[in-house]
């Protein structure tokens, strides 16, 4: 699916610099950025779910330790 991406001058220059530095096309750099962002968000969601489970399962222990 085709898409137009409108960038201001500063972001266009940044994208161009990253593409040159990484020897990639600007399209590849944008795709990788999207994939990395999605992976970070997924990891954050999983981390929050684990922490919520720990807080729920170990509430009494955590309360005792805080005393």
The first five atom37 places (N, CA, C, CB, O) and aatype in JSON, in Angstrom:
{
  "aatype": [20, 20, 20, 20, 20, 20, 20, 20, 20, 20, 20, 20, 20, 20, 20, 20, 20, 20, 20, 20, 20, 20, 20, 20, 20, 20, 20, 20, 20, 20, 20, 20, 20, 20, 20, 20, 20, 20, 20, 20, 20, 20, 20, 20, 20, 20, 20, 20, 20, 20, 20, 20, 20, 20, 20, 20, 20, 20, 20, 20, 20, 20, 20, 20, 20, 20, 20],
  "atom_mask": [
    [1, 1, 1, 1, 1],
    [1, 1, 1, 1, 1],
    [1, 1, 1, 1, 1],
    [1, 1, 1, 1, 1],
    [1, 1, 1, 1, 1],
    [1, 1, 1, 1, 1],
    [1, 1, 1, 1, 1],
    [1, 1, 1, 1, 1],
    [1, 1, 1, 1, 1],
    [1, 1, 1, 1, 1],
    [1, 1, 1, 1, 1],
    [1, 1, 1, 1, 1],
    [1, 1, 1, 1, 1],
    [1, 1, 1, 1, 1],
    [1, 1, 1, 1, 1],
    [1, 1, 1, 1, 1],
    [1, 1, 1, 1, 1],
    [1, 1, 1, 1, 1],
    [1, 1, 1, 1, 1],
    [1, 1, 1, 1, 1],
    [1, 1, 1, 1, 1],
    [1, 1, 1, 1, 1],
    [1, 1, 1, 1, 1],
    [1, 1, 1, 1, 1],
    [1, 1, 1, 1, 1],
    [1, 1, 1, 1, 1],
    [1, 1, 1, 1, 1],
    [1, 1, 1, 1, 1],
    [1, 1, 1, 1, 1],
    [1, 1, 1, 1, 1],
    [1, 1, 1, 1, 1],
    [1, 1, 1, 1, 1],
    [1, 1, 1, 1, 1],
    [1, 1, 1, 1, 1],
    [1, 1, 1, 1, 1],
    [1, 1, 1, 1, 1],
    [1, 1, 1, 1, 1],
    [1, 1, 1, 1, 1],
    [1, 1, 1, 1, 1],
    [1, 1, 1, 1, 1],
    [1, 1, 1, 1, 1],
    [1, 1, 1, 1, 1],
    [1, 1, 1, 1, 1],
    [1, 1, 1, 1, 1],
    [1, 1, 1, 1, 1],
    [1, 1, 1, 1, 1],
    [1, 1, 1, 1, 1],
    [1, 1, 1, 1, 1],
    [1, 1, 1, 1, 1],
    [1, 1, 1, 1, 1],
    [1, 1, 1, 1, 1],
    [1, 1, 1, 1, 1],
    [1, 1, 1, 1, 1],
    [1, 1, 1, 1, 1],
    [1, 1, 1, 1, 1],
    [1, 1, 1, 1, 1],
    [1, 1, 1, 1, 1],
    [1, 1, 1, 1, 1],
    [1, 1, 1, 1, 1],
    [1, 1, 1, 1, 1],
    [1, 1, 1, 1, 1],
    [1, 1, 1, 1, 1],
    [1, 1, 1, 1, 1],
    [1, 1, 1, 1, 1],
    [1, 1, 1, 1, 1],
    [1, 1, 1, 1, 1],
    [1, 1, 1, 1, 1]
  ],
  "atom_positions": [
    [[0.85, -1.16, 0.0], [0.0, 0.0, 0.0], [0.9, 1.24, 0.0], [-0.97, -0.01, 1.22], [1.82, 1.34, 0.81]],
    [[0.65, 2.13, -0.87], [1.43, 3.37, -0.98], [0.95, 4.39, 0.03], [1.34, 3.95, -2.4], [-0.22, 4.42, 0.41]],
    [[1.89, 5.23, 0.46], [1.55, 6.26, 1.44], [2.47, 7.45, 1.21], [1.67, 5.72, 2.9], [3.65, 7.28, 0.91]],
    [[1.95, 8.63, 1.37], [2.77, 9.84, 1.32], [3.14, 10.22, 2.74], [2.04, 11.0, 0.61], [2.29, 10.2, 3.63]],
    [[4.39, 10.56, 2.95], [4.86, 10.98, 4.26], [5.38, 12.4, 4.11], [5.97, 10.02, 4.82], [6.34, 12.65, 3.38]],
    [[4.75, 13.32, 4.81], [5.15, 14.72, 4.75], [5.99, 15.05, 5.97], [3.92, 15.65, 4.65], [5.52, 14.92, 7.11]],
    [[7.21, 15.48, 5.74], [8.12, 15.82, 6.82], [8.54, 17.28, 6.7], [9.35, 14.89, 6.81], [8.65, 17.82, 5.6]],
    [[8.78, 17.9, 7.85], [9.37, 19.24, 7.79], [10.84, 19.08, 7.42], [9.2, 20.0, 9.17], [11.36, 17.96, 7.36]],
    [[11.5, 20.18, 7.18], [12.88, 20.15, 6.71], [13.81, 19.43, 7.68], [13.38, 21.56, 6.48], [14.65, 18.64, 7.26]],
    [[13.66, 19.7, 8.96], [14.53, 19.08, 9.95], [14.39, 17.57, 9.96], [14.23, 19.64, 11.34], [15.4, 16.86, 10.02]],
    [[13.16, 17.07, 9.89], [12.95, 15.62, 9.9], [13.39, 14.99, 8.58], [11.48, 15.29, 10.16], [13.9, 13.86, 8.56]],
    [[13.21, 15.69, 7.49], [13.68, 15.19, 6.19], [15.2, 15.06, 6.21], [13.23, 16.14, 5.04], [15.74, 14.07, 5.73]],
    [[15.88, 16.05, 6.75], [17.35, 16.0, 6.84], [17.8, 14.87, 7.76], [17.9, 17.34, 7.34], [18.77, 14.18, 7.46]],
    [[17.1, 14.67, 8.86], [17.42, 13.59, 9.78], [17.23, 12.24, 9.11], [16.55, 13.68, 11.04], [18.09, 11.36, 9.23]],
    [[16.13, 12.06, 8.41], [15.86, 10.81, 7.7], [16.92, 10.55, 6.65], [14.47, 10.85, 7.05], [17.41, 9.43, 6.52]],
    [[17.28, 11.57, 5.9], [18.32, 11.44, 4.88], [19.67, 11.04, 5.5], [18.46, 12.76, 4.09], [20.37, 10.18, 4.97]],
    [[20.01, 11.67, 6.61], [21.27, 11.37, 7.29], [21.29, 9.93, 7.81], [21.51, 12.35, 8.45], [22.29, 9.23, 7.67]],
    [[20.19, 9.5, 8.41], [20.1, 8.12, 8.9], [20.22, 7.12, 7.76], [18.78, 7.89, 9.66], [20.93, 6.11, 7.87]],
    [[19.54, 7.4, 6.67], [19.59, 6.5, 5.51], [21.01, 6.39, 4.98], [18.63, 6.98, 4.4], [21.47, 5.29, 4.67]],
    [[21.7, 7.5, 4.86], [23.08, 7.47, 4.36], [23.99, 6.74, 5.34], [23.59, 8.9, 4.13], [24.82, 5.92, 4.94]],
    [[23.83, 7.04, 6.63], [24.68, 6.43, 7.65], [24.51, 4.91, 7.69], [24.37, 7.03, 9.01], [25.48, 4.18, 7.88]],
    [[23.27, 4.45, 7.51], [22.96, 3.01, 7.6], [23.01, 2.31, 6.26], [21.61, 2.82, 8.22], [22.77, 1.1, 6.18]],
    [[23.3, 3.06, 5.19], [23.32, 2.5, 3.83], [21.99, 1.81, 3.51], [24.49, 1.49, 3.68], [21.95, 0.68, 3.03]],
    [[20.91, 2.54, 3.8], [19.56, 2.04, 3.54], [18.79, 3.12, 2.79], [18.82, 1.66, 4.88], [19.21, 4.27, 2.71]],
    [[17.66, 2.71, 2.24], [16.78, 3.71, 1.64], [16.0, 4.4, 2.76], [15.81, 3.06, 0.61], [15.9, 3.88, 3.87]],
    [[15.46, 5.55, 2.44], [14.64, 6.25, 3.44], [13.42, 5.41, 3.8], [14.2, 7.63, 2.92], [12.98, 5.43, 4.95]],
    [[12.88, 4.69, 2.85], [11.74, 3.81, 3.11], [12.12, 2.73, 4.11], [11.22, 3.18, 1.81], [11.35, 2.43, 5.03]],
    [[13.29, 2.14, 3.94], [13.73, 1.1, 4.88], [13.9, 1.66, 6.29], [15.06, 0.48, 4.4], [13.54, 1.01, 7.27]],
    [[14.44, 2.87, 6.39], [14.64, 3.49, 7.7], [13.3, 3.72, 8.38], [15.41, 4.82, 7.56], [13.16, 3.46, 9.58]],
    [[12.32, 4.2, 7.64], [10.99, 4.44, 8.21], [10.34, 3.13, 8.64], [10.08, 5.18, 7.2], [9.75, 3.06, 9.72]],
    [[10.44, 2.09, 7.82], [9.86, 0.78, 8.17], [10.5, 0.22, 9.43], [10.03, -0.21, 7.0], [9.81, -0.28, 10.32]],
    [[11.84, 0.3, 9.51], [12.52, -0.19, 10.71], [12.1, 0.59, 11.95], [14.03, -0.11, 10.53], [11.93, 0.01, 13.02]],
    [[11.95, 1.9, 11.82], [11.52, 2.72, 12.95], [10.14, 2.3, 13.43], [11.51, 4.21, 12.56], [9.9, 2.22, 14.64]],
    [[9.24, 2.03, 12.51], [7.89, 1.57, 12.88], [7.95, 0.22, 13.58], [7.0, 1.47, 11.64], [7.27, 0.01, 14.59]],
    [[8.75, -0.69, 13.06], [8.87, -2.02, 13.68], [9.48, -1.94, 15.07], [9.71, -2.93, 12.79], [9.03, -2.62, 15.99]],
    [[10.5, -1.11, 15.24], [11.13, -0.95, 16.55], [10.16, -0.33, 17.55], [12.39, -0.08, 16.44], [10.12, -0.74, 18.71]],
    [[9.39, 0.65, 17.12], [8.4, 1.29, 18.0], [7.34, 0.29, 18.43], [7.74, 2.49, 17.31], [6.97, 0.24, 19.61]],
    [[6.84, -0.51, 17.49], [5.83, -1.51, 17.81], [6.38, -2.54, 18.79], [5.34, -2.21, 16.52], [5.67, -2.96, 19.71]],
    [[7.62, -2.95, 18.6], [8.23, -3.94, 19.51], [8.37, -3.36, 20.91], [9.61, -4.39, 18.98], [8.13, -4.06, 21.9]],
    [[8.77, -2.07, 21.02], [8.89, -1.43, 22.33], [7.55, -1.34, 23.04], [9.5, -0.04, 22.19], [7.46, -1.58, 24.24]],
    [[6.52, -0.98, 22.29], [5.18, -0.89, 22.89], [4.69, -2.25, 23.36], [4.19, -0.29, 21.89], [4.09, -2.36, 24.43]],
    [[4.95, -3.29, 22.57], [4.55, -4.64, 22.95], [5.29, -5.07, 24.21], [4.81, -5.64, 21.8], [4.69, -5.65, 25.11]],
    [[6.57, -4.79, 24.27], [7.37, -5.16, 25.44], [6.87, -4.42, 26.68], [8.86, -4.86, 25.21], [6.78, -5.0, 27.76]],
    [[6.53, -3.14, 26.52], [6.01, -2.36, 27.64], [4.69, -2.93, 28.14], [5.83, -0.89, 27.24], [4.46, -3.0, 29.35]],
    [[3.83, -3.32, 27.23], [2.53, -3.89, 27.62], [2.72, -5.2, 28.37], [1.64, -4.11, 26.38], [2.06, -5.46, 29.37]],
    [[3.64, -6.05, 27.88], [3.9, -7.32, 28.56], [4.5, -7.09, 29.94], [4.84, -8.19, 27.71], [4.16, -7.78, 30.9]],
    [[5.4, -6.1, 30.04], [6.01, -5.79, 31.33], [4.96, -5.3, 32.32], [7.11, -4.73, 31.17], [4.97, -5.7, 33.49]],
    [[4.05, -4.44, 31.87], [2.98, -3.95, 32.74], [2.09, -5.1, 33.2], [2.13, -2.89, 32.01], [1.7, -5.15, 34.37]],
    [[1.77, -6.01, 32.3], [0.91, -7.15, 32.66], [1.59, -8.03, 33.71], [0.57, -7.99, 31.4], [0.95, -8.49, 34.65]],
    [[2.88, -8.26, 33.54], [3.62, -9.07, 34.53], [3.63, -8.36, 35.88], [5.07, -9.34, 34.06], [3.39, -8.99, 36.91]],
    [[3.9, -7.07, 35.88], [3.94, -6.31, 37.13], [2.57, -6.31, 37.81], [4.4, -4.87, 36.87], [2.48, -6.47, 39.03]],
    [[1.52, -6.13, 37.05], [0.17, -6.17, 37.62], [-0.12, -7.52, 38.27], [-0.88, -5.88, 36.53], [-0.7, -7.59, 39.35]],
    [[0.3, -8.61, 37.6], [0.09, -9.95, 38.14], [0.88, -10.13, 39.44], [0.52, -11.03, 37.11], [0.35, -10.68, 40.41]],
    [[2.11, -9.67, 39.47], [2.93, -9.78, 40.68], [2.3, -9.0, 41.82], [4.37, -9.28, 40.41], [2.21, -9.49, 42.94]],
    [[1.87, -7.78, 41.53], [1.25, -6.96, 42.58], [-0.01, -7.61, 43.14], [0.92, -5.57, 42.03], [-0.28, -7.54, 44.33]],
    [[-0.77, -8.23, 42.25], [-2.01, -8.88, 42.69], [-1.7, -10.15, 43.49], [-2.9, -9.22, 41.48], [-2.26, -10.35, 44.57]],
    [[-0.83, -10.99, 42.96], [-0.55, -12.28, 43.6], [0.22, -12.12, 44.91], [0.23, -13.17, 42.66], [0.03, -12.9, 45.85]],
    [[1.07, -11.12, 44.99], [1.94, -10.96, 46.15], [1.61, -9.74, 46.99], [3.38, -10.88, 45.71], [2.47, -9.2, 47.68]],
    [[0.36, -9.3, 46.94], [-0.05, -8.09, 47.66], [0.22, -8.21, 49.16], [-1.52, -7.81, 47.42], [0.73, -7.28, 49.77]],
    [[-0.13, -9.34, 49.74], [0.07, -9.52, 51.19], [1.56, -9.5, 51.55], [-0.57, -10.85, 51.65], [1.95, -8.87, 52.53]],
    [[2.36, -10.18, 50.76], [3.8, -10.2, 51.01], [4.41, -8.8, 50.87], [4.49, -11.17, 50.05], [5.2, -8.37, 51.71]],
    [[4.03, -8.11, 49.81], [4.54, -6.75, 49.61], [4.12, -5.82, 50.75], [4.05, -6.19, 48.28], [4.89, -4.96, 51.18]],
    [[2.9, -6.01, 51.22], [2.43, -5.2, 52.35], [3.25, -5.51, 53.61], [0.93, -5.46, 52.61], [3.64, -4.59, 54.33]],
    [[3.5, -6.79, 53.87], [4.29, -7.18, 55.04], [5.71, -6.63, 54.95], [4.33, -8.71, 55.19], [6.27, -6.18, 55.95]],
    [[6.3, -6.66, 53.76], [7.65, -6.15, 53.6], [7.73, -4.64, 53.8], [8.19, -6.52, 52.24], [8.76, -4.11, 54.2]],
    [[6.66, -3.96, 53.52], [6.66, -2.5, 53.66], [6.49, -2.04, 55.12], [5.55, -1.9, 52.8], [6.65, -0.86, 55.42]],
    [[6.15, -2.96, 55.99], [5.94, -2.62, 57.41], [7.23, -2.46, 58.16], [5.1, -3.68, 58.08], [7.21, -2.17, 59.35]]
  ]
}
